[in-house]
Amino acid sequence: MSGPTALNDQIQDALEQVNATLGGSGRSLLEAAAYQAMAQALALGLQNAVAQQQHAYMLRNALTTAAAQAILEGKREEASEVLKLAESKLVNPSLSDALAEVHAALRALREELKRSGEPVSSDSSATSAETG
């Protein structure tokens, strides 16, 4: 892990503020906030993957145009190199790899939430037993 930085201190302060605000509200509210943040992160990750795919499509179109121009000018080697670049991983990001990374992150977060405390149902039954 890296040492303390201004960003790490800001993140820690934000987490402490959220814990102070939601701490007395019960575990179910904390879990709801965590799941909402997880859903937002998932949506943003998918949006980024789609934008990356669209940008790659535009780049491949430009490279194909450059290759076609090189062919028309009789520069076959240049056209071949441009087409190799168009087929590279840099230009063709794998959407399935991006989705697999998001899935792995969600799985890790779910496991962390499971380890962090009791299930919501035990808190709900304890609350209803105290009020009943």
Secondary structure, 3 states (H helix, E strand, C coil): CCCCCHHHHHHHHHHHHHHHHHHHHCHHHHHHHHHHHHHHHHHHHHHHHHHHHHHHHHHHHHHHHHHHHHHHCCCHHHHHHHHHHHCCCCCCCCHHHHHHHHHHHHHHHHHHHHHCCCCHHHHHHHHHHHHC
